[in-house]
Amino acid sequence: MPGTTPKTPAQPDPRSPYVVDTHDFARRPGSMRTLHDTVPAPELMGDKDGVANVPAGSDVELDARLEAVVEGVLATGTASAAVAGECVRCLEPLDLEVEADFQDLYFFPGEDTGGDEDAVFLVNDLLDLEPVVHDAVVLALPSAPLCREDCQGLCPECGANLNDDPDHSHETADPRWAALANLKDQVASNSGTAPVAPPARDQE
């Protein structure tokens, strides 16, 4: 219901690098705090069996602005992290970074949320950025990542990496000659096994 907290949120762990104590500015609309830090990825971001993810414990560059408003604290920022996985064309390890923008409003307890069932709240003036950062990074992960935009992929004949040898090629027979080649092979295989009839003579 508007004006009430849908459920009692859990107490954020104040030791977490994602948790910020807003006690000194949250109740003063217009006041602001910035956050620039390198924090560990709290858990695997993305599907471990997918082609791209951010491993748990890897570095996440966090750049955020926390602004006190009438309803609570508005968090706006960017999270950047190195992507692990493989290129969908050549299957080589990825060497790229994901950058995700995020924004969320953390309401004061009992504040009117306008019926938003997904609204998040401050708990004892503590603000937890972990869920919003996690969701933003996962949504920003590429679904079909490439090691580079012009990746040539693998040779369909032998699996060679075409980026290492752009001139790689295979000799292929003209398919129009395939039937003739098969007939030639069949004749060659039968020669020596079937008796050859002598030529017919004209009747004298």
Secondary structure by P-SEA (a helix, b strand, c coil): ccccccccccccccccccccccccccccccccccccccccccccccccccccccccccbbbbbbbbbbccccbbbbbbbbbbbbbbbccccccccbbbbbbbbbbbbcccccccccccbbbbccccccaaaaaaaaaaaacccccccccccccccccccccccccccbbbbbccccaaaaaaaaaaaaaacccbbbbccccccc
